Amino acid sequence: QVQLVESGGGSVQPGGSLRLSCAASGSIFGFNVMGWYRQAPGKERELVATMTSSGITNYAASIKGRFTISRDNAKNTMYLQMNSLNAEDTAVYYCNLVRFVGVRSDYWGQGTQVTVSS
């Protein structure tokens, strides 16, 4: 089993920055993909960014150039640095880990709220 705990959400003014963290614990080994997803009120959950255990990244077009995903594999922790935030970034942000050990297994954190408002 894998447990994911997000932290770092909060309220910020437009143009501000936040850094989210996701600490993973449990059976984490081998190739895996960690990512951030978000869900705004009334909308479906969407991909924000992903990063493989080997360092390959993928970003949603809407946040490219403003957000940076990173990982510290030694600490089993993933980060999302969010800059130039705007109201459209307001959402609950979820940490995700996909593990490939024979079969694909998806794990989710509980989510952390990010609110961008003046």
Residue pairs with C-beta under 8 A, 6 or more apart in sequence:
1 26
1 27
2 24
2 25
2 26
2 27
2 28
2 97
2 99
2 105
2 107
3 24
3 25
3 26
3 107
4 22
4 23
4 24
4 95
4 96
4 97
4 107
4 108
4 109
4 110
5 22
5 23
5 25
5 95
5 109
5 110
6 20
6 21
6 22
6 93
6 94
6 95
6 109
6 110
6 111
6 112
7 20
7 21
7 22
7 23
7 112
8 18
8 19
8 20
8 21
8 112
9 18
9 20
9 93
9 112
9 113
9 114
10 18
10 113
10 114
10 115
11 115
11 116
11 117
12 18
12 85
12 114
12 115
12 116
13 116
13 117
13 118
14 85
14 86
14 87
14 116
14 117
14 118
15 84
15 85
15 86
16 85
16 116
17 81
17 82
17 83
17 84
17 85
18 82
18 85
18 114
19 79
19 80
19 81
19 82
20 36
20 79
20 80
20 82
20 93
20 95
20 112
20 114
21 77
21 78
21 79
22 34
22 36
22 77
22 78
22 79
22 80
22 95
22 109
23 75
23 76
23 77
24 34
24 76
24 77
24 78
24 95
24 97
25 76
27 99
28 76
28 97
28 99
29 101
30 53
30 99
30 100
30 101
31 52
31 53
31 54
31 100
32 52
32 53
32 97
32 98
32 99
32 100
33 50
33 51
33 52
33 53
33 97
33 98
34 50
34 51
34 53
34 71
34 78
34 95
34 96
34 97
34 98
35 47
35 48
35 49
35 50
35 51
35 58
35 69
35 95
35 96
35 97
35 98
36 48
36 49
36 50
36 69
36 78
36 80
36 93
36 94
36 95
36 96
37 45
37 46
37 47
37 48
37 93
37 94
37 96
38 45
38 46
38 48
38 89
38 91
38 92
38 93
38 94
38 114
39 45
39 46
39 91
39 92
39 94
39 111
40 88
40 90
40 91
40 92
43 91
45 94
46 60
47 58
47 60
48 59
48 60
48 63
48 67
48 69
48 80
48 93
49 57
49 58
49 59
49 60
49 63
49 67
49 69
49 80
50 57
50 58
50 69
50 96
51 57
51 58
51 69
51 70
51 71
51 78
53 71
53 73
55 71
57 69
59 67
59 69
62 88
63 82
63 89
66 82
66 83
66 84
66 85
67 80
67 81
67 82
67 83
68 80
68 81
68 83
69 78
69 79
69 80
69 81
70 78
70 79
70 81
71 77
71 78
71 79
72 78
72 79
78 95
80 93
82 89
82 114
85 114
85 116
86 116
87 116
87 117
88 116
89 114
89 116
90 114
90 115
90 116
90 117
91 113
91 114
92 111
92 112
92 113
92 114
93 111
93 112
93 113
93 114
94 108
94 109
94 110
94 111
95 108
95 109
96 106
96 107
96 108
96 109
97 106
97 107
98 104
98 105
98 106
98 107
99 105
99 107
